[in-house]
């Protein structure tokens, strides 16, 4: 097999890194924020998701949260921690679990990419990753959105989307797709796979050109690569898209929270207020503080 460039090595390792970022002990004794594990279909596949809501009938503005490449995103504190930010502020949260992750049926994306890498080399693996992200992975996210739209307590006029790493890529692709989202927040999108990964770079630059909803793209100061914020932000400025903003956070948080995805659940507090302000400004809601 040919030697892989650094971008592909990071791609292959990203599932392990994201698993370590997302792992931790979930609160064990009760289900917070009216938490429900749900199932729904995308074609022949049965997919799993997690739904959280404030008390009461709603309707509530709703966040769709996209997990990363970790194989078991529901096994740690990630989803509960997102809910802990948004549900007290009056949002419902829907966290779709894409195919091959957790209990969702289908083949795990990293296994598919690794098999192609071994059989056909890094260039084919790179092309496949981008193809899967913009096709079946996006389709799984949108299946979760369709499920959310049918819930009586979801305000379908106030839908927003966010996610980190692979989930940040999915967030940008969803913003490009439209789908009724009013705003998107992408955290560390493609940062683990950016270097040497020109197909991904070009695809994300293309999303900037096509997105017509407000986007906030943020990265921690010691992310695997800061080029997503720099390059995508530069393209947005070139196009005069003032509603597409990027930010690299200063190194003021603990060192363990300065890396990819702000270190996962433990670092979400670093962007929580900014996320509520951003979404609240777009939706015309006042965050509950």
C-alpha positions as a Markdown table, in Angstrom:
| # | Residue | x | y | z |
|---|---|---|---|---|
| 1 | Unk | 0.0 | 0.0 | 0.0 |
| 2 | Unk | 1.3 | 3.5 | -0.8 |
| 3 | Unk | 2.5 | 5.7 | 2.1 |
| 4 | Unk | -0.4 | 7.9 | 3.1 |
| 5 | Unk | 0.1 | 11.7 | 3.4 |
| 6 | Unk | -0.6 | 13.3 | 6.7 |
| 7 | Unk | -4.1 | 14.4 | 5.8 |
| 8 | Unk | -5.2 | 10.8 | 5.2 |
| 9 | Unk | -3.4 | 9.5 | 8.3 |
| 10 | Unk | -5.4 | 12.1 | 10.3 |
| 11 | Unk | -8.6 | 11.0 | 8.5 |
| 12 | Unk | -8.0 | 7.3 | 9.5 |
| 13 | Unk | -7.2 | 8.3 | 13.1 |
| 14 | Unk | -10.1 | 10.8 | 13.5 |
| 15 | Unk | -12.6 | 8.2 | 14.8 |
| 16 | Unk | -10.2 | 7.3 | 17.6 |
| 17 | Unk | -9.5 | 10.9 | 18.5 |
| 18 | Unk | -13.1 | 11.9 | 18.3 |
| 19 | Unk | -14.0 | 8.9 | 20.5 |
| 20 | Unk | -11.5 | 10.1 | 23.1 |
| 21 | Unk | -12.9 | 13.6 | 22.9 |
| 22 | Unk | -16.5 | 12.5 | 23.3 |
| 23 | Unk | -16.0 | 9.8 | 25.9 |
| 24 | Unk | -16.8 | 10.2 | 29.6 |
| 25 | Unk | -19.3 | 9.2 | 32.2 |
| 26 | Unk | -22.9 | 10.1 | 31.5 |
| 27 | Unk | -25.2 | 11.0 | 34.4 |
| 28 | Unk | -26.4 | 7.6 | 35.4 |
| 29 | Unk | -29.5 | 7.7 | 37.5 |
| 30 | Unk | -32.0 | 9.7 | 35.5 |
| 31 | Unk | -32.7 | 11.0 | 32.0 |
| 32 | Unk | -32.2 | 14.8 | 31.9 |
| 33 | Unk | -34.3 | 17.3 | 30.1 |
| 34 | Unk | -37.1 | 14.9 | 29.1 |
| 35 | Unk | -34.6 | 12.7 | 27.2 |
| 36 | Unk | -35.9 | 10.1 | 24.8 |
| 37 | Unk | -34.2 | 7.6 | 22.7 |
| 38 | Unk | -36.1 | 7.4 | 19.4 |
| 39 | Unk | -35.9 | 5.4 | 16.1 |
| 40 | Unk | -36.9 | 6.4 | 12.6 |
| 41 | Unk | -36.2 | 5.2 | 9.1 |
| 42 | Unk | -34.1 | 6.4 | 6.2 |
| 43 | Unk | -35.0 | 4.1 | 3.4 |
| 44 | Unk | -34.3 | 0.5 | 4.5 |
| 45 | Unk | -32.2 | 1.6 | 7.5 |
| 46 | Unk | -33.5 | 2.0 | 11.0 |
| 47 | Unk | -31.7 | 4.9 | 12.7 |
| 48 | Unk | -31.5 | 6.0 | 16.3 |
| 49 | Unk | -31.7 | 9.5 | 17.7 |
| 50 | Unk | -32.0 | 11.3 | 21.0 |
| 51 | Unk | -34.6 | 14.0 | 21.7 |
| 52 | Unk | -34.6 | 16.5 | 24.6 |
| 53 | Unk | -37.2 | 19.2 | 25.4 |
| 54 | Unk | -38.1 | 21.8 | 28.0 |
| 55 | Unk | -41.1 | 21.1 | 30.1 |
| 56 | Unk | -44.4 | 22.1 | 28.6 |
| 57 | Unk | -46.1 | 21.6 | 25.2 |
| 58 | Unk | -44.0 | 24.1 | 23.1 |
| 59 | Unk | -43.6 | 24.7 | 20.3 |
| 60 | Unk | -39.9 | 25.3 | 21.0 |
| 61 | Unk | -37.1 | 26.5 | 18.7 |
| 62 | Unk | -35.1 | 23.4 | 17.9 |
| 63 | Unk | -31.4 | 22.5 | 17.5 |
| 64 | Unk | -30.3 | 19.6 | 15.4 |
| 65 | Unk | -26.9 | 18.5 | 16.8 |
| 66 | Unk | -24.5 | 16.6 | 14.5 |
| 67 | Unk | -22.0 | 14.2 | 16.2 |
| 68 | Unk | -18.5 | 13.6 | 14.9 |
| 69 | Unk | -16.9 | 10.4 | 13.5 |
| 70 | Unk | -16.8 | 8.6 | 16.9 |
| 71 | Unk | -18.6 | 5.3 | 16.5 |
| 72 | Unk | -20.6 | 5.5 | 19.7 |
| 73 | Unk | -21.6 | 9.1 | 20.2 |
| 74 | Unk | -24.5 | 8.3 | 22.5 |
| 75 | Unk | -22.2 | 6.4 | 24.9 |
| 76 | Unk | -20.7 | 9.5 | 26.6 |
| 77 | Unk | -21.8 | 12.9 | 27.8 |
| 78 | Unk | -21.9 | 14.7 | 24.5 |
| 79 | Unk | -25.6 | 14.8 | 23.8 |
| 80 | Unk | -26.6 | 15.4 | 27.4 |
| 81 | Unk | -24.0 | 18.2 | 27.6 |
| 82 | Unk | -25.5 | 19.9 | 24.5 |
| 83 | Unk | -28.9 | 19.6 | 26.0 |
| 84 | Unk | -27.7 | 21.2 | 29.2 |
| 85 | Unk | -26.8 | 24.3 | 27.2 |
| 86 | Unk | -29.9 | 24.6 | 25.0 |
| 87 | Unk | -32.8 | 23.1 | 26.9 |
| 88 | Unk | -32.6 | 25.6 | 29.8 |
| 89 | Unk | -32.6 | 28.4 | 27.1 |
| 90 | Unk | -35.9 | 27.1 | 25.8 |
| 91 | Unk | -34.7 | 24.9 | 22.9 |
| 92 | Unk | -35.6 | 21.3 | 22.0 |
| 93 | Unk | -32.6 | 19.3 | 20.9 |
| 94 | Unk | -32.6 | 16.5 | 18.4 |
| 95 | Unk | -29.4 | 14.5 | 18.0 |
| 96 | Unk | -29.6 | 12.1 | 15.0 |
| 97 | Unk | -27.2 | 9.1 | 15.1 |
| 98 | Unk | -26.0 | 8.5 | 11.5 |
| 99 | Unk | -25.7 | 5.0 | 10.0 |
| 100 | Unk | -23.1 | 2.6 | 11.5 |
| 101 | Unk | -22.8 | 4.8 | 14.6 |
| 102 | Unk | -24.1 | 3.5 | 17.9 |
| 103 | Unk | -27.3 | 1.4 | 17.4 |
| 104 | Unk | -28.1 | 2.9 | 14.0 |
| 105 | Unk | -28.1 | 0.3 | 11.2 |
| 106 | Unk | -25.7 | 0.4 | 8.3 |
| 107 | Unk | -21.9 | 0.4 | 7.7 |
| 108 | Unk | -19.7 | 2.7 | 9.9 |
| 109 | Unk | -18.2 | 5.4 | 7.6 |
| 110 | Unk | -14.6 | 4.9 | 9.0 |
| 111 | Unk | -14.7 | 1.2 | 8.2 |
| 112 | Unk | -15.7 | 2.0 | 4.6 |
| 113 | Unk | -13.0 | 4.6 | 4.2 |
| 114 | Unk | -10.3 | 2.3 | 5.7 |
| 115 | Unk | -11.3 | -0.5 | 3.3 |
| 116 | Unk | -11.0 | 1.8 | 0.3 |
| 117 | Unk | -7.7 | 3.1 | 1.6 |
| 118 | Unk | -6.3 | -0.4 | 1.8 |
| 119 | Unk | -7.7 | -1.5 | -1.6 |
| 120 | Unk | -7.3 | 1.6 | -3.7 |
| 121 | Unk | -5.1 | 4.1 | -2.0 |
| 122 | Unk | -5.3 | 7.5 | -0.3 |
| 123 | Unk | -6.8 | 9.5 | -3.2 |
| 124 | Unk | -9.7 | 7.1 | -3.6 |
| 125 | Unk | -10.3 | 7.1 | 0.2 |
| 126 | Unk | -10.3 | 10.9 | 0.2 |
| 127 | Unk | -12.8 | 11.1 | -2.6 |
| 128 | Unk | -15.0 | 8.5 | -1.0 |
| 129 | Unk | -15.0 | 10.3 | 2.4 |
| 130 | Unk | -16.3 | 13.5 | 0.8 |
| 131 | Unk | -18.8 | 11.6 | -1.3 |
| 132 | Unk | -20.2 | 9.8 | 1.8 |
| 133 | Unk | -20.4 | 13.0 | 3.8 |
| 134 | Unk | -22.4 | 14.8 | 1.1 |
| 135 | Unk | -24.7 | 11.8 | 0.3 |
| 136 | Unk | -25.6 | 9.1 | 2.7 |
| 137 | Unk | -24.4 | 10.9 | 5.9 |
| 138 | Unk | -26.2 | 14.1 | 5.0 |
| 139 | Unk | -29.3 | 12.0 | 4.1 |
| 140 | Unk | -29.2 | 10.4 | 7.6 |
| 141 | Unk | -29.0 | 13.9 | 9.2 |
| 142 | Unk | -31.9 | 15.1 | 7.1 |
| 143 | Unk | -33.9 | 12.0 | 8.1 |
| 144 | Unk | -33.4 | 13.0 | 11.7 |
| 145 | Unk | -34.6 | 16.5 | 10.8 |
| 146 | Unk | -37.7 | 15.1 | 9.2 |
| 147 | Unk | -38.4 | 13.1 | 12.4 |
| 148 | Unk | -38.0 | 16.3 | 14.4 |
| 149 | Unk | -40.4 | 18.3 | 12.1 |
| 150 | Unk | -43.2 | 15.8 | 12.9 |
| 151 | Unk | -42.9 | 16.4 | 16.7 |
| 152 | Unk | -45.7 | 18.5 | 18.0 |
| 153 | Unk | -43.4 | 20.5 | 20.3 |
| 154 | Unk | -41.0 | 21.5 | 17.6 |
| 155 | Unk | -41.3 | 25.0 | 16.1 |
| 156 | Unk | -40.5 | 24.2 | 12.5 |
| 157 | Unk | -40.1 | 27.9 | 11.7 |
| 158 | Unk | -37.2 | 28.1 | 14.2 |
| 159 | Unk | -34.8 | 25.3 | 13.3 |
| 160 | Unk | -31.0 | 25.6 | 13.7 |
| 161 | Unk | -28.1 | 23.2 | 13.3 |
| 162 | Unk | -24.7 | 22.7 | 14.9 |
| 163 | Unk | -22.0 | 20.1 | 15.3 |
| 164 | Unk | -18.3 | 19.4 | 15.6 |
| 165 | Unk | -15.6 | 17.8 | 13.5 |
| 166 | Unk | -17.4 | 15.4 | 11.1 |
| 167 | Unk | -20.5 | 17.0 | 12.6 |
| 168 | Unk | -19.1 | 20.4 | 11.7 |
| 169 | Unk | -18.8 | 19.3 | 8.1 |
| 170 | Unk | -22.3 | 17.9 | 8.2 |
| 171 | Unk | -23.5 | 21.2 | 9.6 |
| 172 | Unk | -22.1 | 23.1 | 6.7 |
| 173 | Unk | -23.5 | 20.7 | 4.2 |
| 174 | Unk | -26.9 | 21.0 | 5.8 |
| 175 | Unk | -26.7 | 24.8 | 5.7 |
| 176 | Unk | -25.8 | 24.5 | 2.0 |
| 177 | Unk | -28.8 | 22.2 | 1.5 |
| 178 | Unk | -31.2 | 24.6 | 3.2 |
| 179 | Unk | -33.8 | 22.2 | 4.6 |
| 180 | Unk | -35.5 | 25.0 | 6.6 |
| 181 | Unk | -32.6 | 25.7 | 8.9 |
| 182 | Unk | -32.4 | 29.4 | 9.9 |
| 183 | Unk | -28.8 | 29.4 | 11.1 |
| 184 | Unk | -25.8 | 27.0 | 11.5 |
| 185 | Unk | -22.8 | 26.8 | 13.9 |
| 186 | Unk | -19.9 | 24.6 | 12.8 |
| 187 | Unk | -17.2 | 23.7 | 15.3 |
| 188 | Unk | -13.8 | 22.5 | 14.0 |
| 189 | Unk | -15.3 | 21.4 | 10.6 |
| 190 | Unk | -12.7 | 19.2 | 8.8 |
| 191 | Unk | -9.9 | 20.2 | 11.1 |
| 192 | Unk | -8.5 | 16.7 | 11.6 |
| 193 | Unk | -8.5 | 16.0 | 7.8 |
| 194 | Unk | -7.6 | 19.4 | 6.4 |
| 195 | Unk | -3.9 | 19.0 | 5.7 |
| 196 | Unk | -3.2 | 17.5 | 2.3 |
| 197 | Unk | -6.9 | 16.8 | 1.8 |
| 198 | Unk | -7.6 | 19.0 | -1.2 |
| 199 | Unk | -10.9 | 17.4 | -2.2 |
| 200 | Unk | -12.3 | 18.2 | 1.2 |
| 201 | Unk | -10.9 | 21.7 | 1.2 |
| 202 | Unk | -12.4 | 22.4 | -2.2 |
| 203 | Unk | -15.8 | 21.0 | -1.2 |
| 204 | Unk | -16.0 | 23.1 | 1.9 |
| 205 | Unk | -15.0 | 26.2 | 0.0 |
| 206 | Unk | -17.9 | 25.4 | -2.4 |
| 207 | Unk | -20.3 | 25.2 | 0.5 |
| 208 | Unk | -19.4 | 28.8 | 1.5 |
| 209 | Unk | -20.3 | 29.9 | -2.0 |
| 210 | Unk | -23.7 | 28.2 | -1.8 |
| 211 | Unk | -24.8 | 28.9 | 1.8 |
| 212 | Unk | -27.4 | 31.7 | 2.2 |
| 213 | Unk | -28.2 | 31.4 | 5.9 |
| 214 | Unk | -26.1 | 32.9 | 8.8 |
| 215 | Unk | -23.2 | 30.7 | 9.8 |
| 216 | Unk | -20.9 | 30.9 | 12.8 |
| 217 | Unk | -17.7 | 28.8 | 12.4 |
| 218 | Unk | -15.6 | 28.5 | 15.5 |
| 219 | Unk | -12.3 | 26.7 | 16.4 |
| 220 | Unk | -10.3 | 26.3 | 19.6 |
| 221 | Unk | -6.8 | 27.8 | 19.5 |
| 222 | Unk | -4.9 | 24.5 | 19.3 |
| 223 | Unk | -7.1 | 22.6 | 16.8 |
| 224 | Unk | -5.5 | 20.1 | 14.5 |
| 225 | Unk | -5.6 | 22.7 | 11.8 |
| 226 | Unk | -6.9 | 26.3 | 11.9 |
| 227 | Unk | -7.1 | 26.5 | 8.2 |
| 228 | Unk | -10.9 | 25.8 | 8.0 |
| 229 | Unk | -11.7 | 29.1 | 9.8 |
| 230 | Unk | -9.0 | 30.9 | 7.9 |
| 231 | Unk | -9.7 | 29.6 | 4.4 |
| 232 | Unk | -13.5 | 29.5 | 4.7 |
| 233 | Unk | -13.6 | 32.9 | 6.4 |
| 234 | Unk | -11.4 | 34.4 | 3.6 |
| 235 | Unk | -13.7 | 33.0 | 1.0 |
| 236 | Unk | -16.8 | 34.4 | 2.8 |
| 237 | Unk | -15.1 | 37.8 | 3.0 |
| 238 | Unk | -14.2 | 37.7 | -0.7 |
| 239 | Unk | -17.8 | 37.0 | -1.6 |
| 240 | Unk | -19.0 | 39.8 | 0.8 |
| 241 | Unk | -21.0 | 37.3 | 2.9 |
| 242 | Unk | -21.1 | 39.2 | 6.2 |
| 243 | Unk | -23.5 | 36.6 | 7.7 |
| 244 | Unk | -20.8 | 33.9 | 7.4 |
| 245 | Unk | -18.4 | 34.6 | 10.3 |
| 246 | Unk | -15.5 | 32.7 | 11.6 |
| 247 | Unk | -13.6 | 32.8 | 14.9 |
| 248 | Unk | -10.5 | 31.3 | 16.4 |
| 249 | Unk | -10.8 | 31.4 | 20.2 |
| 250 | Unk | -7.9 | 32.9 | 22.2 |
| 251 | Unk | -6.0 | 30.5 | 24.5 |
| 252 | Unk | -7.7 | 31.5 | 27.7 |
| 253 | Unk | -9.3 | 28.2 | 28.5 |
| 254 | Unk | -7.6 | 25.2 | 30.2 |
| 255 | Unk | -5.1 | 23.5 | 28.0 |
| 256 | Unk | -7.2 | 20.3 | 27.8 |
| 257 | Unk | -10.0 | 22.4 | 26.2 |
| 258 | Unk | -7.8 | 24.1 | 23.6 |
| 259 | Unk | -7.6 | 21.2 | 21.2 |
| 260 | Unk | -10.1 | 19.7 | 18.7 |
| 261 | Unk | -13.7 | 20.4 | 19.5 |
| 262 | Unk | -12.6 | 22.2 | 22.6 |
| 263 | Unk | -11.9 | 18.9 | 24.2 |
| 264 | Unk | -15.5 | 17.7 | 23.8 |
| 265 | Unk | -18.2 | 17.9 | 26.4 |
| 266 | Unk | -16.0 | 19.4 | 29.1 |
| 267 | Unk | -15.1 | 22.4 | 26.8 |
| 268 | Unk | -18.6 | 23.2 | 25.6 |
| 269 | Unk | -18.9 | 25.9 | 28.2 |
| 270 | Unk | -16.4 | 28.0 | 26.2 |
| 271 | Unk | -18.8 | 28.5 | 23.3 |
| 272 | Unk | -22.2 | 28.0 | 25.0 |
| 273 | Unk | -23.0 | 31.7 | 25.5 |
| 274 | Unk | -21.9 | 32.7 | 22.1 |
| 275 | Unk | -24.0 | 29.9 | 20.5 |
| 276 | Unk | -27.1 | 31.1 | 22.4 |
| 277 | Unk | -26.4 | 34.7 | 21.4 |
| 278 | Unk | -25.9 | 33.8 | 17.8 |
| 279 | Unk | -29.0 | 31.6 | 17.4 |
| 280 | Unk | -31.1 | 33.9 | 19.5 |
| 281 | Unk | -30.1 | 36.9 | 17.4 |
| 282 | Unk | -31.1 | 35.0 | 14.2 |
| 283 | Unk | -34.4 | 33.6 | 15.6 |
| 284 | Unk | -35.4 | 36.7 | 17.5 |
| 285 | Unk | -35.5 | 34.9 | 20.8 |
| 286 | Unk | -33.9 | 36.1 | 24.0 |
| 287 | Unk | -31.7 | 33.4 | 25.6 |
| 288 | Unk | -32.7 | 32.4 | 29.1 |
| 289 | Unk | -29.7 | 33.0 | 31.3 |
